[in-house]
Amino acid sequence: MFELFTIFILVYILCKLHGVHIIKHKFDGIYLYYEVKKFDIWYKEFKTVVKKKRLWNIKSKDEETPIF
């Protein structure tokens, strides 16, 4: 039990330090949002870009996408 609590605390600290957010979309799934610095050649500077990865798919394959 203590190991699980320790892992949870370490993941929480890592998320706070690096700007990582875990967000649940209502009908789609659970996503991990994180910031990446990309170098822009035209302006010769780093820009912050937000990327997302799906962690868990909530929607089943049989369901259709909502129209609205």
C-alpha positions as CSV (number, residue, x, y, z in Angstrom):
1,M,0.0,0.0,0.0
2,F,2.8,2.4,0.8
3,E,4.5,1.6,-2.6
4,L,1.3,2.6,-4.4
5,F,1.0,5.8,-2.4
6,T,4.7,6.7,-3.1
7,I,4.2,6.1,-6.9
8,F,1.2,8.3,-6.9
9,I,3.0,11.1,-5.1
10,L,6.0,10.9,-7.5
11,V,3.7,11.0,-10.5
12,Y,1.9,14.0,-9.0
13,I,5.2,15.9,-8.4
14,L,6.4,15.1,-11.9
15,C,3.2,16.4,-13.4
16,K,3.3,19.6,-11.5
17,L,7.0,20.3,-12.4
18,H,6.7,19.7,-16.1
19,G,3.2,21.1,-16.9
20,V,1.5,17.7,-17.6
21,H,-2.3,17.5,-17.2
22,I,-4.5,14.4,-17.4
23,I,-8.0,15.4,-18.6
24,K,-11.1,13.2,-19.2
25,H,-13.2,14.2,-22.2
26,K,-16.9,13.4,-21.7
27,F,-17.5,10.9,-24.4
28,D,-14.1,10.3,-26.0
29,G,-11.4,9.2,-23.6
30,I,-8.8,10.2,-21.1
31,Y,-5.9,12.3,-22.6
32,L,-2.5,13.4,-21.4
33,Y,-1.6,17.0,-22.3
34,Y,2.0,18.1,-22.1
35,E,4.0,21.1,-23.3
36,V,6.9,20.8,-25.8
37,K,9.3,23.5,-26.9
38,K,9.9,23.5,-30.6
39,F,12.4,25.6,-32.5
40,D,10.9,27.8,-35.1
41,I,13.4,28.3,-38.0
42,W,11.7,31.4,-39.4
43,Y,11.8,33.4,-36.1
44,K,14.9,31.7,-34.7
45,E,13.3,31.1,-31.3
46,F,11.7,28.3,-29.2
47,K,7.9,28.2,-29.1
48,T,5.7,26.2,-26.7
49,V,3.4,23.7,-28.3
50,V,0.7,21.7,-26.4
51,K,0.5,18.0,-27.5
52,K,-1.9,15.3,-26.4
53,K,-1.8,11.5,-26.2
54,R,-4.8,9.3,-25.5
55,L,-4.3,7.2,-22.4
56,W,-7.7,5.4,-22.3
57,N,-10.5,5.1,-24.9
58,I,-13.9,5.4,-23.3
59,K,-16.0,5.2,-26.5
60,S,-16.7,1.7,-27.7
61,K,-16.2,0.8,-31.3
62,D,-19.9,0.2,-31.9
63,E,-20.9,3.7,-31.0
64,E,-21.2,6.4,-33.7
65,T,-19.7,9.8,-33.3
66,P,-22.2,12.4,-32.0
67,I,-23.4,14.8,-34.7
68,F,-23.5,17.9,-32.5
